[in-house]
Amino acid sequence: QVQLVESGGGSVHSGGSLRLSCDASGSVFAIYVLGWYRQAPGNERELVADITNEGRTNYADDVKGRFTISGGIAQKKVFLQMDSLKPEDTDEYYCYAKGFDRSYWGQGTQVTVSP
């Protein structure tokens, strides 16, 4: 089992910044990707960014150049620095870990960006 605990969500105005953190604990050796998804009510959960155990990063097109993922499995932490936030970034953000036999999710943290 892997436990993921997010922190750092909140409310900002358009153009502002937030930094999300996720602490991973438990059987971290069993995962090979850490990342962030987001979901708005009524929508499917979508990938924001992730980082592999080899340090390769991947970003959704609409956050490239604005968001930066850092940390990793070795550190048991993953961060998402979100700059130049837009109202359309308003969502529930979930920390995510992909394991060799299953995936894990955090409880979510709300990000709200006002115009």
C-alpha positions as CSV (number, residue, x, y, z in Angstrom):
1,Q,0.0,0.0,0.0
2,V,1.0,3.6,-0.7
3,Q,-0.4,6.6,1.0
4,L,-0.4,10.0,-0.6
5,V,-1.2,13.2,1.3
6,E,-1.5,16.5,-0.6
7,S,-1.2,20.0,0.7
8,G,-0.9,23.5,-0.7
9,G,-4.2,24.2,-2.4
10,G,-6.0,27.4,-2.0
11,S,-7.5,30.5,-3.7
12,V,-5.6,33.0,-5.8
13,H,-6.3,35.6,-8.4
14,S,-5.6,35.1,-12.1
15,G,-1.9,35.4,-12.7
16,G,-1.0,34.2,-9.2
17,S,1.0,31.2,-8.1
18,L,0.4,28.2,-5.9
19,R,2.7,25.3,-4.9
20,L,1.2,21.8,-4.3
21,S,3.0,19.2,-2.3
22,C,2.4,15.5,-2.0
23,D,4.1,13.2,0.6
24,A,4.2,9.5,-0.3
25,S,4.6,6.8,2.4
26,G,4.3,3.1,2.6
27,S,5.4,0.7,-0.1
28,V,7.0,3.5,-2.2
29,F,9.4,1.0,-3.8
30,A,6.4,-0.4,-5.6
31,I,5.7,2.7,-7.7
32,Y,7.4,4.1,-10.7
33,V,5.5,7.3,-11.5
34,L,4.4,10.2,-9.3
35,G,2.2,12.9,-10.6
36,W,-0.8,15.2,-10.5
37,Y,-4.2,14.9,-12.0
38,R,-7.1,17.4,-11.8
39,Q,-10.8,17.1,-12.0
40,A,-13.7,19.5,-12.3
41,P,-17.2,18.4,-11.2
42,G,-18.8,16.4,-14.0
43,N,-15.6,16.0,-15.9
44,E,-13.1,13.1,-16.1
45,R,-9.9,13.3,-14.2
46,E,-7.1,14.5,-16.4
47,L,-3.3,14.4,-16.2
48,V,-1.6,17.6,-15.3
49,A,2.0,16.4,-15.0
50,D,4.0,13.4,-13.9
51,I,7.6,12.3,-13.2
52,T,9.0,8.8,-13.6
53,N,11.5,7.0,-11.4
54,E,14.1,7.9,-14.0
55,G,13.3,11.6,-13.7
56,R,11.4,12.0,-17.0
57,T,8.7,14.6,-16.8
58,N,5.5,14.9,-18.8
59,Y,3.0,17.8,-18.9
60,A,-0.4,18.4,-20.3
61,D,-0.3,20.8,-23.2
62,D,-2.3,23.5,-21.5
63,V,0.1,23.8,-18.5
64,K,3.4,23.6,-20.3
65,G,5.5,26.7,-19.5
66,R,3.3,27.5,-16.5
67,F,3.6,24.5,-14.2
68,T,6.7,22.7,-13.0
69,I,6.8,19.3,-11.4
70,S,9.7,18.4,-9.1
71,G,10.7,15.9,-6.5
72,G,10.3,12.3,-7.2
73,I,9.9,8.8,-5.9
74,A,13.4,8.7,-4.3
75,Q,12.5,11.8,-2.3
76,K,9.0,10.4,-1.5
77,K,7.7,13.8,-2.4
78,V,6.3,15.4,-5.5
79,F,5.7,19.1,-5.9
80,L,3.7,21.1,-8.5
81,Q,4.7,24.7,-8.9
82,M,1.8,26.5,-10.6
83,D,2.5,29.9,-12.0
84,S,0.5,32.3,-14.2
85,L,-2.7,30.6,-13.0
86,K,-5.9,31.0,-15.0
87,P,-9.5,30.7,-13.9
88,E,-9.7,27.5,-16.1
89,D,-7.1,25.9,-13.8
90,T,-9.8,25.8,-11.0
91,D,-10.2,22.2,-10.1
92,E,-9.6,19.6,-7.5
93,Y,-6.0,18.4,-7.8
94,Y,-5.0,14.8,-6.9
95,C,-1.7,13.4,-6.3
96,Y,-1.2,10.1,-8.1
97,A,1.2,7.2,-8.0
98,K,1.4,4.4,-10.5
99,G,2.6,1.1,-9.2
100,F,3.6,-2.1,-10.8
101,D,0.3,-3.7,-9.9
102,R,-2.1,-0.8,-9.2
103,S,-2.5,3.0,-8.9
104,Y,-2.9,5.1,-5.8
105,W,-4.7,8.5,-5.3
106,G,-4.5,11.2,-2.6
107,Q,-7.6,12.7,-1.2
108,G,-7.4,15.8,-3.3
109,T,-6.8,19.5,-2.7
110,Q,-8.9,22.4,-4.2
111,V,-7.4,25.1,-6.3
112,T,-9.5,28.1,-7.1
113,V,-8.4,30.9,-9.4
114,S,-10.6,33.9,-9.6
115,P,-10.6,36.4,-12.5
